[in-house]
Amino acid sequence: FTGAITQRIGRFELAHHGTLFLDEVGDIPPELQPKLLRVLQEQEFERLGSTKTLRVDVRVVAATSRELQQMVAENKFRSDLYYRLNVFLIPIPPLRERPEDILLLVRHFVEKYTRRMNKRIRTIPAEAMAALTRYSWPGNVRELQNVIERAVIVSQGHELKVPLDDLKKDTAKSPTPGITLEAAEREHILRVLRETNWVVGGSSGAAARLGMKRTTLQYRMKRLGITAPK
């Protein structure tokens, strides 16, 4: 195109023989939807300003938080693109329907942001963890991530200071001792092990439910002092 001085390779071309993740496909403008449909259907496209057709072999994983079927009915999303994307559907329940994941997500985000900000946070107050678990999380994981990032920013010592007022929910409870991140992880793993009758491996075992390898779970069980009942 006019003024171009360098050639830039697009995402589909970079993902050739690989996987491309398209987040929030429901937000794709109507004028771009037929172009995406063509790439998915014909596996070909032209670079901007070029007349040469390029072919790609890309596996596409798409995600959205919007109701695409309703958008199709309202003529806000192309039906042919919807059916082309809807080959294998993996519904992911909102965070409010899987509160058992909150402990692990909190631990993950605390570790991520303490490492980035060079802080050492070892304890989460029990009342804060209870409030995080009770909250409905209309913004799902992204909202939880933002809350934990903000909490790490304002925390000065070894205890996580969760901005409970931001959760817009009464979290007043009788004072209870704090719990460490390690204790929270241990309790979560124990609960899943009990639910799977202490089966670690296999497609329905605890490792699969926790989203980790069998050897990783066994290592964490050993580190946390978790042993199967005799």
Buried (B, 14 or more C-beta within 10 A) or exposed (E): EEEEEEEEEEEBEEBBEEEBEBEEBBEBEEEEBEEBBBBBEEBEBEBEEEEEEBEBEBEBEBEBEEEBEEBBEEEEBBEEBBEBBEEEEEEEEEBEEEBEBBBBBBBBBBBBBBEEEEBEBBBBBBBBBEBBEBBBBEBBBEBBBEBBBBBBEEBEEEBBBBEBEEBEEEBEEEEEEBBEBBBBBBEBBBEBBEEBEBBBBEEEBBBBBBEBEBEEBBEBBEEBEBEEEE
